[in-house]
Amino acid sequence: MKNKERYTVLTQKQKVLIHTDDISEALRIREEHKQEGAYIEDRKSKEKHKKDFFR
């Protein structure tokens, strides 16, 4: 079943950490899990917040 929340925070291995509508909460979770390569996926703008862990 598809979640209705706008933001999804995922790890590099596609593990879902949280579904939320609050960008500040999503940014906090991404910062806490940055060692796992966490990024934010936005339902309205798919690539806007995605940042690669390895550059």
mmCIF file of the N, C-alpha and C atoms, coordinates in Angstrom:
data_MODEL
# 
_entry.id   MODEL 
# 
loop_
_atom_site.group_PDB 
_atom_site.id 
_atom_site.type_symbol 
_atom_site.label_atom_id 
_atom_site.label_alt_id 
_atom_site.label_comp_id 
_atom_site.label_asym_id 
_atom_site.label_entity_id 
_atom_site.label_seq_id 
_atom_site.pdbx_PDB_ins_code 
_atom_site.Cartn_x 
_atom_site.Cartn_y 
_atom_site.Cartn_z 
_atom_site.occupancy 
_atom_site.B_iso_or_equiv 
_atom_site.pdbx_formal_charge 
_atom_site.auth_seq_id 
_atom_site.auth_comp_id 
_atom_site.auth_asym_id 
_atom_site.auth_atom_id 
_atom_site.pdbx_PDB_model_num 
ATOM 1   N N  . MET A 1 1  ? 0.840  -1.177 0.000  1.00 0.00 ? 1  MET A N  1 
ATOM 2   C CA . MET A 1 1  ? 0.000  0.000  0.000  1.00 0.00 ? 1  MET A CA 1 
ATOM 3   C C  . MET A 1 1  ? 0.885  1.240  0.000  1.00 0.00 ? 1  MET A C  1 
ATOM 4   N N  . LYS A 1 2  ? 0.551  2.204  -0.824 1.00 0.00 ? 2  LYS A N  1 
ATOM 5   C CA . LYS A 1 2  ? 1.343  3.416  -0.976 1.00 0.00 ? 2  LYS A CA 1 
ATOM 6   C C  . LYS A 1 2  ? 1.065  4.380  0.174  1.00 0.00 ? 2  LYS A C  1 
ATOM 7   N N  . ASN A 1 3  ? 2.125  4.960  0.730  1.00 0.00 ? 3  ASN A N  1 
ATOM 8   C CA . ASN A 1 3  ? 1.963  5.956  1.784  1.00 0.00 ? 3  ASN A CA 1 
ATOM 9   C C  . ASN A 1 3  ? 1.592  7.298  1.169  1.00 0.00 ? 3  ASN A C  1 
ATOM 10  N N  . LYS A 1 4  ? 0.800  8.073  1.870  1.00 0.00 ? 4  LYS A N  1 
ATOM 11  C CA . LYS A 1 4  ? 0.344  9.371  1.381  1.00 0.00 ? 4  LYS A CA 1 
ATOM 12  C C  . LYS A 1 4  ? 1.262  10.514 1.808  1.00 0.00 ? 4  LYS A C  1 
ATOM 13  N N  . GLU A 1 5  ? 2.211  10.252 2.701  1.00 0.00 ? 5  GLU A N  1 
ATOM 14  C CA . GLU A 1 5  ? 3.103  11.305 3.144  1.00 0.00 ? 5  GLU A CA 1 
ATOM 15  C C  . GLU A 1 5  ? 4.002  11.741 1.994  1.00 0.00 ? 5  GLU A C  1 
ATOM 16  N N  . ARG A 1 6  ? 4.388  13.014 2.009  1.00 0.00 ? 6  ARG A N  1 
ATOM 17  C CA . ARG A 1 6  ? 5.169  13.567 0.908  1.00 0.00 ? 6  ARG A CA 1 
ATOM 18  C C  . ARG A 1 6  ? 6.614  13.103 0.926  1.00 0.00 ? 6  ARG A C  1 
ATOM 19  N N  . TYR A 1 7  ? 7.264  13.091 2.088  1.00 0.00 ? 7  TYR A N  1 
ATOM 20  C CA . TYR A 1 7  ? 8.686  12.786 2.183  1.00 0.00 ? 7  TYR A CA 1 
ATOM 21  C C  . TYR A 1 7  ? 8.923  11.390 2.742  1.00 0.00 ? 7  TYR A C  1 
ATOM 22  N N  . THR A 1 8  ? 9.868  10.692 2.147  1.00 0.00 ? 8  THR A N  1 
ATOM 23  C CA . THR A 1 8  ? 10.299 9.388  2.636  1.00 0.00 ? 8  THR A CA 1 
ATOM 24  C C  . THR A 1 8  ? 11.807 9.451  2.795  1.00 0.00 ? 8  THR A C  1 
ATOM 25  N N  . VAL A 1 9  ? 12.314 9.068  3.960  1.00 0.00 ? 9  VAL A N  1 
ATOM 26  C CA . VAL A 1 9  ? 13.751 9.034  4.190  1.00 0.00 ? 9  VAL A CA 1 
ATOM 27  C C  . VAL A 1 9  ? 14.198 7.587  4.046  1.00 0.00 ? 9  VAL A C  1 
ATOM 28  N N  . LEU A 1 10 ? 15.158 7.367  3.134  1.00 0.00 ? 10 LEU A N  1 
ATOM 29  C CA . LEU A 1 10 ? 15.655 6.025  2.839  1.00 0.00 ? 10 LEU A CA 1 
ATOM 30  C C  . LEU A 1 10 ? 17.161 5.977  3.047  1.00 0.00 ? 10 LEU A C  1 
ATOM 31  N N  . THR A 1 11 ? 17.685 4.773  3.287  1.00 0.00 ? 11 THR A N  1 
ATOM 32  C CA . THR A 1 11 ? 19.127 4.583  3.346  1.00 0.00 ? 11 THR A CA 1 
ATOM 33  C C  . THR A 1 11 ? 19.632 4.202  1.961  1.00 0.00 ? 11 THR A C  1 
ATOM 34  N N  . GLN A 1 12 ? 20.931 4.106  1.821  1.00 0.00 ? 12 GLN A N  1 
ATOM 35  C CA . GLN A 1 12 ? 21.556 3.734  0.549  1.00 0.00 ? 12 GLN A CA 1 
ATOM 36  C C  . GLN A 1 12 ? 21.061 2.365  0.069  1.00 0.00 ? 12 GLN A C  1 
ATOM 37  N N  . LYS A 1 13 ? 20.711 1.484  1.010  1.00 0.00 ? 13 LYS A N  1 
ATOM 38  C CA . LYS A 1 13 ? 20.238 0.136  0.668  1.00 0.00 ? 13 LYS A CA 1 
ATOM 39  C C  . LYS A 1 13 ? 18.719 0.059  0.553  1.00 0.00 ? 13 LYS A C  1 
ATOM 40  N N  . GLN A 1 14 ? 18.061 1.216  0.363  1.00 0.00 ? 14 GLN A N  1 
ATOM 41  C CA . GLN A 1 14 ? 16.610 1.318  0.168  1.00 0.00 ? 14 GLN A CA 1 
ATOM 42  C C  . GLN A 1 14 ? 15.795 0.911  1.392  1.00 0.00 ? 14 GLN A C  1 
ATOM 43  N N  . LYS A 1 15 ? 16.376 0.961  2.592  1.00 0.00 ? 15 LYS A N  1 
ATOM 44  C CA . LYS A 1 15 ? 15.627 0.706  3.822  1.00 0.00 ? 15 LYS A CA 1 
ATOM 45  C C  . LYS A 1 15 ? 14.878 1.986  4.198  1.00 0.00 ? 15 LYS A C  1 
ATOM 46  N N  . VAL A 1 16 ? 13.575 1.897  4.389  1.00 0.00 ? 16 VAL A N  1 
ATOM 47  C CA . VAL A 1 16 ? 12.760 3.061  4.738  1.00 0.00 ? 16 VAL A CA 1 
ATOM 48  C C  . VAL A 1 16 ? 12.943 3.377  6.224  1.00 0.00 ? 16 VAL A C  1 
ATOM 49  N N  . LEU A 1 17 ? 13.319 4.630  6.510  1.00 0.00 ? 17 LEU A N  1 
ATOM 50  C CA . LEU A 1 17 ? 13.482 5.061  7.899  1.00 0.00 ? 17 LEU A CA 1 
ATOM 51  C C  . LEU A 1 17 ? 12.223 5.726  8.430  1.00 0.00 ? 17 LEU A C  1 
ATOM 52  N N  . ILE A 1 18 ? 11.587 6.579  7.605  1.00 0.00 ? 18 ILE A N  1 
ATOM 53  C CA . ILE A 1 18 ? 10.393 7.291  8.054  1.00 0.00 ? 18 ILE A CA 1 
ATOM 54  C C  . ILE A 1 18 ? 9.615  7.819  6.849  1.00 0.00 ? 18 ILE A C  1 
ATOM 55  N N  . HIS A 1 19 ? 8.295  7.911  7.012  1.00 0.00 ? 19 HIS A N  1 
ATOM 56  C CA . HIS A 1 19 ? 7.410  8.588  6.060  1.00 0.00 ? 19 HIS A CA 1 
ATOM 57  C C  . HIS A 1 19 ? 6.847  9.785  6.813  1.00 0.00 ? 19 HIS A C  1 
ATOM 58  N N  . THR A 1 20 ? 6.912  10.990 6.240  1.00 0.00 ? 20 THR A N  1 
ATOM 59  C CA . THR A 1 20 ? 6.432  12.172 6.934  1.00 0.00 ? 20 THR A CA 1 
ATOM 60  C C  . THR A 1 20 ? 6.026  13.264 5.957  1.00 0.00 ? 20 THR A C  1 
ATOM 61  N N  . ASP A 1 21 ? 5.249  14.216 6.452  1.00 0.00 ? 21 ASP A N  1 
ATOM 62  C CA . ASP A 1 21 ? 4.907  15.412 5.684  1.00 0.00 ? 21 ASP A CA 1 
ATOM 63  C C  . ASP A 1 21 ? 5.741  16.602 6.153  1.00 0.00 ? 21 ASP A C  1 
ATOM 64  N N  . ASP A 1 22 ? 6.486  16.440 7.230  1.00 0.00 ? 22 ASP A N  1 
ATOM 65  C CA . ASP A 1 22 ? 7.266  17.515 7.837  1.00 0.00 ? 22 ASP A CA 1 
ATOM 66  C C  . ASP A 1 22 ? 8.715  17.469 7.350  1.00 0.00 ? 22 ASP A C  1 
ATOM 67  N N  . ILE A 1 23 ? 9.131  18.466 6.567  1.00 0.00 ? 23 ILE A N  1 
ATOM 68  C CA . ILE A 1 23 ? 10.485 18.476 6.012  1.00 0.00 ? 23 ILE A CA 1 
ATOM 69  C C  . ILE A 1 23 ? 11.543 18.616 7.105  1.00 0.00 ? 23 ILE A C  1 
ATOM 70  N N  . SER A 1 24 ? 11.268 19.361 8.168  1.00 0.00 ? 24 SER A N  1 
ATOM 71  C CA . SER A 1 24 ? 12.263 19.519 9.235  1.00 0.00 ? 24 SER A CA 1 
ATOM 72  C C  . SER A 1 24 ? 12.530 18.185 9.941  1.00 0.00 ? 24 SER A C  1 
ATOM 73  N N  . GLU A 1 25 ? 11.501 17.379 10.121 1.00 0.00 ? 25 GLU A N  1 
ATOM 74  C CA . GLU A 1 25 ? 11.676 16.054 10.722 1.00 0.00 ? 25 GLU A CA 1 
ATOM 75  C C  . GLU A 1 25 ? 12.458 15.145 9.775  1.00 0.00 ? 25 GLU A C  1 
ATOM 76  N N  . ALA A 1 26 ? 12.150 15.226 8.494  1.00 0.00 ? 26 ALA A N  1 
ATOM 77  C CA . ALA A 1 26 ? 12.859 14.419 7.499  1.00 0.00 ? 26 ALA A CA 1 
ATOM 78  C C  . ALA A 1 26 ? 14.338 14.801 7.439  1.00 0.00 ? 26 ALA A C  1 
ATOM 79  N N  . LEU A 1 27 ? 14.637 16.081 7.502  1.00 0.00 ? 27 LEU A N  1 
ATOM 80  C CA . LEU A 1 27 ? 16.032 16.535 7.497  1.00 0.00 ? 27 LEU A CA 1 
ATOM 81  C C  . LEU A 1 27 ? 16.778 16.076 8.746  1.00 0.00 ? 27 LEU A C  1 
ATOM 82  N N  . ARG A 1 28 ? 16.095 16.082 9.895  1.00 0.00 ? 28 ARG A N  1 
ATOM 83  C CA . ARG A 1 28 ? 16.706 15.628 11.152 1.00 0.00 ? 28 ARG A CA 1 
ATOM 84  C C  . ARG A 1 28 ? 17.047 14.138 11.082 1.00 0.00 ? 28 ARG A C  1 
ATOM 85  N N  . ILE A 1 29 ? 16.125 13.334 10.585 1.00 0.00 ? 29 ILE A N  1 
ATOM 86  C CA . ILE A 1 29 ? 16.347 11.889 10.459 1.00 0.00 ? 29 ILE A CA 1 
ATOM 87  C C  . ILE A 1 29 ? 17.471 11.614 9.464  1.00 0.00 ? 29 ILE A C  1 
ATOM 88  N N  . ARG A 1 30 ? 17.485 12.347 8.351  1.00 0.00 ? 30 ARG A N  1 
ATOM 89  C CA . ARG A 1 30 ? 18.559 12.170 7.361  1.00 0.00 ? 30 ARG A CA 1 
ATOM 90  C C  . ARG A 1 30 ? 19.918 12.484 7.980  1.00 0.00 ? 30 ARG A C  1 
ATOM 91  N N  . GLU A 1 31 ? 19.996 13.534 8.783  1.00 0.00 ? 31 GLU A N  1 
ATOM 92  C CA . GLU A 1 31 ? 21.259 13.914 9.433  1.00 0.00 ? 31 GLU A CA 1 
ATOM 93  C C  . GLU A 1 31 ? 21.698 12.845 10.437 1.00 0.00 ? 31 GLU A C  1 
ATOM 94  N N  . GLU A 1 32 ? 20.751 12.271 11.174 1.00 0.00 ? 32 GLU A N  1 
ATOM 95  C CA . GLU A 1 32 ? 21.078 11.224 12.153 1.00 0.00 ? 32 GLU A CA 1 
ATOM 96  C C  . GLU A 1 32 ? 21.606 9.962  11.480 1.00 0.00 ? 32 GLU A C  1 
ATOM 97  N N  . HIS A 1 33 ? 21.183 9.693  10.260 1.00 0.00 ? 33 HIS A N  1 
ATOM 98  C CA . HIS A 1 33 ? 21.552 8.459  9.562  1.00 0.00 ? 33 HIS A CA 1 
ATOM 99  C C  . HIS A 1 33 ? 22.444 8.718  8.350  1.00 0.00 ? 33 HIS A C  1 
ATOM 100 N N  . LYS A 1 34 ? 23.170 9.819  8.354  1.00 0.00 ? 34 LYS A N  1 
ATOM 101 C CA . LYS A 1 34 ? 23.989 10.146 7.179  1.00 0.00 ? 34 LYS A CA 1 
ATOM 102 C C  . LYS A 1 34 ? 25.118 9.153  6.958  1.00 0.00 ? 34 LYS A C  1 
ATOM 103 N N  . GLN A 1 35 ? 25.599 8.464  7.998  1.00 0.00 ? 35 GLN A N  1 
ATOM 104 C CA . GLN A 1 35 ? 26.648 7.465  7.826  1.00 0.00 ? 35 GLN A CA 1 
ATOM 105 C C  . GLN A 1 35 ? 26.155 6.254  7.035  1.00 0.00 ? 35 GLN A C  1 
ATOM 106 N N  . GLU A 1 36 ? 24.829 6.071  6.960  1.00 0.00 ? 36 GLU A N  1 
ATOM 107 C CA . GLU A 1 36 ? 24.232 4.984  6.181  1.00 0.00 ? 36 GLU A CA 1 
ATOM 108 C C  . GLU A 1 36 ? 23.863 5.445  4.765  1.00 0.00 ? 36 GLU A C  1 
ATOM 109 N N  . GLY A 1 37 ? 24.177 6.697  4.440  1.00 0.00 ? 37 GLY A N  1 
ATOM 110 C CA . GLY A 1 37 ? 23.851 7.221  3.115  1.00 0.00 ? 37 GLY A CA 1 
ATOM 111 C C  . GLY A 1 37 ? 22.388 7.601  2.967  1.00 0.00 ? 37 GLY A C  1 
ATOM 112 N N  . ALA A 1 38 ? 21.780 8.080  4.044  1.00 0.00 ? 38 ALA A N  1 
ATOM 113 C CA . ALA A 1 38 ? 20.360 8.421  4.012  1.00 0.00 ? 38 ALA A CA 1 
ATOM 114 C C  . ALA A 1 38 ? 20.093 9.601  3.083  1.00 0.00 ? 38 ALA A C  1 
ATOM 115 N N  . TYR A 1 39 ? 18.949 9.550  2.413  1.00 0.00 ? 39 TYR A N  1 
ATOM 116 C CA . TYR A 1 39 ? 18.515 10.651 1.562  1.00 0.00 ? 39 TYR A CA 1 
ATOM 117 C C  . TYR A 1 39 ? 16.996 10.762 1.626  1.00 0.00 ? 39 TYR A C  1 
ATOM 118 N N  . ILE A 1 40 ? 16.503 11.915 1.196  1.00 0.00 ? 40 ILE A N  1 
ATOM 119 C CA . ILE A 1 40 ? 15.071 12.195 1.229  1.00 0.00 ? 40 ILE A CA 1 
ATOM 120 C C  . ILE A 1 40 ? 14.506 12.048 -0.177 1.00 0.00 ? 40 ILE A C  1 
ATOM 121 N N  . GLU A 1 41 ? 13.422 11.300 -0.281 1.00 0.00 ? 41 GLU A N  1 
ATOM 122 C CA . GLU A 1 41 ? 12.725 11.167 -1.552 1.00 0.00 ? 41 GLU A CA 1 
ATOM 123 C C  . GLU A 1 41 ? 11.423 11.950 -1.436 1.00 0.00 ? 41 GLU A C  1 
ATOM 124 N N  . ASP A 1 42 ? 11.223 12.880 -2.350 1.00 0.00 ? 42 ASP A N  1 
ATOM 125 C CA . ASP A 1 42 ? 10.053 13.755 -2.351 1.00 0.00 ? 42 ASP A CA 1 
ATOM 126 C C  . ASP A 1 42 ? 9.064  13.252 -3.399 1.00 0.00 ? 42 ASP A C  1 
ATOM 127 N N  . ARG A 1 43 ? 7.832  12.966 -2.998 1.00 0.00 ? 43 ARG A N  1 
ATOM 128 C CA . ARG A 1 43 ? 6.835  12.453 -3.944 1.00 0.00 ? 43 ARG A CA 1 
ATOM 129 C C  . ARG A 1 43 ? 6.520  13.442 -5.049 1.00 0.00 ? 43 ARG A C  1 
ATOM 130 N N  . LYS A 1 44 ? 6.563  14.730 -4.757 1.00 0.00 ? 44 LYS A N  1 
ATOM 131 C CA . LYS A 1 44 ? 6.204  15.735 -5.757 1.00 0.00 ? 44 LYS A CA 1 
ATOM 132 C C  . LYS A 1 44 ? 7.362  16.077 -6.675 1.00 0.00 ? 44 LYS A C  1 
ATOM 133 N N  . SER A 1 45 ? 8.580  15.928 -6.195 1.00 0.00 ? 45 SER A N  1 
ATOM 134 C CA . SER A 1 45 ? 9.759  16.256 -6.995 1.00 0.00 ? 45 SER A CA 1 
ATOM 135 C C  . SER A 1 45 ? 10.807 15.195 -6.710 1.00 0.00 ? 45 SER A C  1 
ATOM 136 N N  . LYS A 1 46 ? 10.819 14.133 -7.481 1.00 0.00 ? 46 LYS A N  1 
ATOM 137 C CA . LYS A 1 46 ? 11.571 12.910 -7.179 1.00 0.00 ? 46 LYS A CA 1 
ATOM 138 C C  . LYS A 1 46 ? 13.059 13.113 -6.918 1.00 0.00 ? 46 LYS A C  1 
ATOM 139 N N  . GLU A 1 47 ? 13.779 13.922 -7.674 1.00 0.00 ? 47 GLU A N  1 
ATOM 140 C CA . GLU A 1 47 ? 15.230 14.028 -7.527 1.00 0.00 ? 47 GLU A CA 1 
ATOM 141 C C  . GLU A 1 47 ? 15.690 15.264 -6.761 1.00 0.00 ? 47 GLU A C  1 
ATOM 142 N N  . LYS A 1 48 ? 14.793 16.093 -6.300 1.00 0.00 ? 48 LYS A N  1 
ATOM 143 C CA . LYS A 1 48 ? 15.157 17.371 -5.698 1.00 0.00 ? 48 LYS A CA 1 
ATOM 144 C C  . LYS A 1 48 ? 16.052 17.223 -4.469 1.00 0.00 ? 48 LYS A C  1 
ATOM 145 N N  . HIS A 1 49 ? 15.715 16.332 -3.540 1.00 0.00 ? 49 HIS A N  1 
ATOM 146 C CA . HIS A 1 49 ? 16.436 16.218 -2.278 1.00 0.00 ? 49 HIS A CA 1 
ATOM 147 C C  . HIS A 1 49 ? 17.427 15.061 -2.249 1.00 0.00 ? 49 HIS A C  1 
ATOM 148 N N  . LYS A 1 50 ? 17.475 14.265 -3.291 1.00 0.00 ? 50 LYS A N  1 
ATOM 149 C CA . LYS A 1 50 ? 18.361 13.106 -3.291 1.00 0.00 ? 50 LYS A CA 1 
ATOM 150 C C  . LYS A 1 50 ? 19.800 13.537 -3.488 1.00 0.00 ? 50 LYS A C  1 
ATOM 151 N N  . LYS A 1 51 ? 20.664 13.105 -2.596 1.00 0.00 ? 51 LYS A N  1 
ATOM 152 C CA . LYS A 1 51 ? 22.079 13.403 -2.706 1.00 0.00 ? 51 LYS A CA 1 
ATOM 153 C C  . LYS A 1 51 ? 22.825 12.093 -2.566 1.00 0.00 ? 51 LYS A C  1 
ATOM 154 N N  . ASP A 1 52 ? 23.807 11.888 -3.412 1.00 0.00 ? 52 ASP A N  1 
ATOM 155 C CA . ASP A 1 52 ? 24.580 10.647 -3.364 1.00 0.00 ? 52 ASP A CA 1 
ATOM 156 C C  . ASP A 1 52 ? 25.491 10.645 -2.151 1.00 0.00 ? 52 ASP A C  1 
ATOM 157 N N  . PHE A 1 53 ? 25.603 9.488  -1.514 1.00 0.00 ? 53 PHE A N  1 
ATOM 158 C CA . PHE A 1 53 ? 26.474 9.333  -0.361 1.00 0.00 ? 53 PHE A CA 1 
ATOM 159 C C  . PHE A 1 53 ? 27.941 9.340  -0.815 1.00 0.00 ? 53 PHE A C  1 
ATOM 160 N N  . PHE A 1 54 ? 28.237 8.646  -1.882 1.00 0.00 ? 54 PHE A N  1 
ATOM 161 C CA . PHE A 1 54 ? 29.604 8.582  -2.401 1.00 0.00 ? 54 PHE A CA 1 
ATOM 162 C C  . PHE A 1 54 ? 29.738 9.571  -3.539 1.00 0.00 ? 54 PHE A C  1 
ATOM 163 N N  . ARG A 1 55 ? 30.707 10.446 -3.459 1.00 0.00 ? 55 ARG A N  1 
ATOM 164 C CA . ARG A 1 55 ? 30.922 11.441 -4.523 1.00 0.00 ? 55 ARG A CA 1 
ATOM 165 C C  . ARG A 1 55 ? 32.264 11.233 -5.150 1.00 0.00 ? 55 ARG A C  1 
# 
